[in-house]
Amino acid sequence: MGQGREPRRRMQAYDGELGAAVERAQEGDEAAFAVAYRIVQPGLLGYLRGIVGDDAEDVASDAWLEIARDLGRFQGDGAGFRGWTATIARHRALDHLRRQKVHPRSSALEQDVLDLPGPHSTHDQALEALSTERALELVRTLPRDQAEAVLLRVVVGLDGPTAARVLGKRPGAVRTAAHRGLKRLAAGLGGAGVTNEGPRTLGESK
């Protein structure tokens, strides 16, 4: 259980630094904006790789242009800034997929408010491995709702309510999707019936 929580603790520790950097950046401090970029970009890029694959760098660049342009309108702390930037990045990613004439669709959950607790070892195995490219490839094979929930919760480091706002869903739906995605991911990382022939982007998920 401790291993699964460690990345979240590290992310929370960064949020204080991030919040302070954002405040200074809003006052025109370019170095502070660079600090905010350094903290946010790795998770944001990992999230975008799960959505648009090899085009993640280009989409991230578009997202950061919008983030820089609208920075003065942001209100909130470090965690809120990560949620805000994830929302912008998601919109740019979906725009990118539409331009490619790929129409992503969300998988409906059977019950939005289900809360399915699972063995901590299952989550820990997935959480620990999600930093690898292999894990991101496996994430792309998940149904869209599960993949985005896992990426936002684990890679970007958002809490449940913030991830739900980014996706326009209820927290219970995101919690359920993340649980199911992590369970499938853990099974895949263990070699249970997973191949390398998954879709390259979430927009192509079945």
N, C-alpha and C positions, 0 to 999 in steps of 0.2 A: 504494500500500500504506500510505503514511504517513497518508493521510486516514482510512482505515478504522480505524487503530489509535488515532487521536487521541482520539475519544470514550471509548475504553476507558481510556486513560491518565488522562483527566480524572476518570473514575469512580473509578479507583484512588486518585487524589489525595484525593478526597472521603472515601474509606473511613476514613482516619486520623481525620479530624474527626468522622465519624459514629460510629466506635467509642468515641471519648472522650465524645461527647455521650450515647450510650446508657448508658455507665457512670455518668455523673452523673445521668441521668434515673432509673436504677434506685435511686439514693440519694435520690430525691425532688425533684430539681431540675427544676421545671416549665419553666424557660427552656431547659434542655438538651433536654428532650423536644421543644420547639418547633423547636430546631435540627435534631434528627433527622427530624422531620416535614418540614421544609423541604427537606432533602436527598433524602428517599426519595419523597415524594409525587408529584413530576412523572413519574418513571418508572413508579410504581405505577399512577397514573391513566391513563397511556398504555397500559399493559398491559390494564387493565380496560376501556378503551374498545374495545380489540380483541376483548374477549370479550362484553361486554354492551352495547356501543354507548352510547346516550344515558343509560343508567342508571348509568354508571360512577361519577359523583359519589356517588350514594346507596350503592352497594356499597362504595366506598372509605370512606365514613363508618362503615359497619358494621364494616369490617375494622379501622379505627383504634380503634374502641371495644374490640374484642377485643385488639388489640395493646397498648393502654394497660392493659387489665385483667390481661393475662398477662405484662407486661414483666419482672416479677421472675423469671420462669421461664426467660427467655432466657439462653443462655450462648454467647458467641462474639464475633467482631470485627465491624467495620463491614460487610464483605462478607457475613458470616454473617447479620447483621441484615437485609440486603436480601433474602437468600434466605428467611429466616424470615417476613418480612412478605409476600413474594410468595406463599408457601404459604398463609398465612391469607387473603390477598386472593383467591386462586384458589378456595379452599373456599367463601368467601362468594359469589363469582361463580357457581359451579356450583349452590349452593343457590338463588340468585336465578333461574337458568335453570329449575331444577326447579319452582320455585313458579309460573313462567310456563308450566309444562307443555311446555317445550322440552327435548328429550332430546339433549344433545350426545353425539356419538360420536367416538371417536378413529379416525383412519385408520391401519391397520396398515402398517408398513414391510415391504417385501419381505425385507430383510436388516437386522436391527438393528445389526449390527456393521460395516456398510459405512462406509468413510471416503472420501468423494469430494472430493478437492481440486479447487478451481475457480480460474479466473483472478481475481487480486486486484481487477482493475478492475471485475468484476461485483459483487463484494461492496462495494467502495468506493462505487459508484453507489447501491446500495441503502442502505448505512449512512448516507451523507450526506443522503439524502432522507427517512429514516424519521422525522424530527422534524416533518414536515408532515402536516396532516390528510388530504391526498390519499393519502399513503403508508399511513396507518392504514386508510383506506377500502379500499385495495388488499390490505392484509394480511387484512382480513375475507373476502376472496374466496379465500384459500388454504385447502387442506385443514387441518383443525384441528391436526394434529400439527405441521405446518410453521409455521402461524401462531403457535402458542404458543411454539415454539422460537425463532422470530425475535423475538418480543416480549420474551421473557425474556432472551435473549442481548444484544439490541441496545437495546431501550427501557429495560428494568430494569437491564441491565448485568451480569448474572450470568455467571460462568464456566461452562464445560460441565458439570463435575460437580455444581455447585450447581443449575443449571437442571434437570439430570437428576433430582436429589432432589425438586425441587418437583413435577415431572411424574410421578414414580414410574417413570421409565424408565432404561435404561442410557445412559451418556454417548455411546456410539457411535450410538445411535438418535437422540438429540437433535442430535448433530453432523450426521448425515445429513439430518434433517428441516430443520435451520436452513440447510444448504447449498442444499437443493432450494427452500426457501421464498425465500431471498435471490435465487437464480437466476431464479425466476418473477417475483419482485418487480421485479428489475432490468429484465426484459423488459417488464413492465407499465408501469414508469415511462418506458420508451422508446417506449410507445405500440403495442407489438406485440400486437394482438389482445385488448386489454382494454377493457371497457366499464364504465360506472358502475352496472351493474345487479347488483352483488354483494349477498350477504346482509348484513343489518345487524349480526348477531352471529355469533360462531363457532359457537354452538349450532345455527345454521341452515345451516352449511356442508354442501356435498354431498360 
